[in-house]
Amino acid sequence: MNFKLAARIGAIPPYLFAHIDALKLEERAKGKDLIDLGIGDPDLPTPPHIVAAMQEATADAGTHRYPAYVGLAEFRAAAARFLTRRFGVKVDPEREVVTLIGSKEGIAHFPVAFVDPGDVVLVPDPGYPVYATLTRFMGGEVFALPLRREHGFLPDLAAIPERVARRAKIMWLNYPNNPTAALAPPEFYRQVVEFALRYDIIVASDNAYSEMWFETPAGSFLQTPGAMECGLEFHSLSKTYNMTGWRVGFAVGHAALVAALLQVKTNVDSGCFEAVQRAGVAALDGDQACVDELRRIYRERRDVFCAGLARAGYDVIKPPATFYVLLATKGMPALEFTMRLLREAGVVATPATGFGAGGEGFVRFALTAPVARLREAVARLERLRL
Ligand SMILES: Cc1ncc(COP(=O)(O)O)c(C=O)c1O
C-alpha cells in the first residue's frame, strides 16, 4: 500500500516541537528534573461545583443521546448572559450563539464555511497556528500580520496593502493574545471594524483568554459599535474554569456567520455532550469567585517569575493578561535558546517561532507550575551563562 498523504497535510511545516519533545525525553531519561513551562494547559483542577454539576448530569439518561447540533438552549442562554454581564453585549442566544466542542473546534471549522481557493486570510504572526493551517487546508492564502513589540503586539492595519485588503475574506484577531499576552484597546477594535466594513472582511476574534487578565479586565471585540455587523467571537471555558479536557466553548456574532459555522458542524460533528454543556451552565452562571481565585494565583506566579527574571538581567515582558510570559532571547534564535534552557537549566519553554516567524527573538513560558517551582526556574536561569 502507498499511503500517500494529501498535499495539504504534506504542506504543514515540520513540527517544531518534535525537537523539543525528543530532547525532553532524552533529559528525563538521564534523570534530570525538568520544570515544564512549555504547554498552555492549566495545572489546577476544575472547580468542585462544576464537577458536581457534571456528575449529576451524567447520571441523567436524558443527556446520553445525540445532542442538538446548535447546542443546548440552556447553555446558549448562559453564554448570552455571560456576554451581557461581562461585556454589556446583548445577543440572541437562538440565532447568534452556537455551542462548540472547545473553541479550537469552531476556529478550525470556520474557514471551511468561508475560504475558497485563492482567498486571502489575514492572520496574526505570531499567532495560534490553527488560523493559518485551516486557511491552507481550504486552499486559501495566508497574509501574515506581524505583531511587533514596539506596536503593542497589535497588527498595523495601515501596513496591509490595498490589493491584499480587497482580496481578504477573514481577519483573525486574538486578544488577550497567545503567545504575546497583549491586550487590545477599544480604539484598536474601532479601527478594525472600520477596516472590515470598508473592505468587506469578516472579523473572527478569538477571545479564549477573556477572563485571564490581571489589572484591567480584557474586553470583547463585540463591544465595538458595528462589530456584530462584520464579525463573530470565539469563547472558551477551557482556561477560565480549568476545563481544557472537557471540550466546551461557544461562538457568538452575526447570525449569518453563526449559521454558516453551524452548517459545517452539522456535516462534521454531532454536538457537544449535553452533560458537559450542563456543567458549562453551572460554570457560566455560578459563583465567579473561582475565577477571581484563578486570577490571584496566576498574578502571584507572574509577579514572582517576572520580577525574578528581571532581577537576573533578562528582558522579560510582564504580561497584562493570559498565563504566558515572553522572554527575549538575547539575540539568539528562539529554537537554540529553548534548547539551551532545556539542556543547561532543565527548564522547558516554547520558542515563539512555533507560532510563526514573527515570534523570532522570543520564547514563551506558561505559568502552569506552582510558585515554588517558578522560583526554582528563575534560580536556574539566573545561574545560566548565555
Ligand atoms: C489562542 C487560543 N485560542 C483557542 C484555543 C483553544 O482552546 P479550547 O479549544 O480549549 O477552547 C487555545 C488553546 O490553547 C488558544 O491558545
The ligand as an SDF file (V2000), in Angstrom:
LIG
                    3D

 16 16  0  0  0  0  0  0  0  0999 V2000
   -5.3580   31.4850   21.3110 C   0  0  0  0  0  0  0  0  0  0  0  0
   -6.0910   30.2230   21.5570 C   0  0  0  0  0  0  0  0  0  0  0  0
   -7.3050   30.0610   21.0290 N   0  0  0  0  0  0  0  0  0  0  0  0
   -8.0020   28.9430   21.2050 C   0  0  0  0  0  0  0  0  0  0  0  0
   -7.5030   27.8920   21.9330 C   0  0  0  0  0  0  0  0  0  0  0  0
   -8.3100   26.6330   22.0360 C   0  0  0  0  0  0  0  0  0  0  0  0
   -8.8320   26.4000   23.2800 O   0  0  0  0  0  0  0  0  0  0  0  0
  -10.0160   25.3890   23.5090 P   0  0  0  0  0  0  0  0  0  0  0  0
  -10.2050   24.5870   22.2630 O   0  0  0  0  0  0  0  0  0  0  0  0
   -9.6000   24.5300   24.6530 O   0  0  0  0  0  0  0  0  0  0  0  0
  -11.2340   26.2260   23.8040 O   0  0  0  0  0  0  0  0  0  0  0  0
   -6.2360   28.0000   22.5070 C   0  0  0  0  0  0  0  0  0  0  0  0
   -5.6640   26.8840   23.2740 C   0  0  0  0  0  0  0  0  0  0  0  0
   -4.5960   26.8760   23.7800 O   0  0  0  0  0  0  0  0  0  0  0  0
   -5.5090   29.1960   22.3110 C   0  0  0  0  0  0  0  0  0  0  0  0
   -4.2820   29.3630   22.8160 O   0  0  0  0  0  0  0  0  0  0  0  0
  1  2  1  0
  2  3  1  0
  2 15  2  0
  3  4  2  0
  4  5  1  0
  5  6  1  0
  5 12  2  0
  6  7  1  0
  7  8  1  0
  8  9  2  0
  8 10  1  0
  8 11  1  0
 12 13  1  0
 12 15  1  0
 13 14  2  0
 15 16  1  0
M  END
$$$$
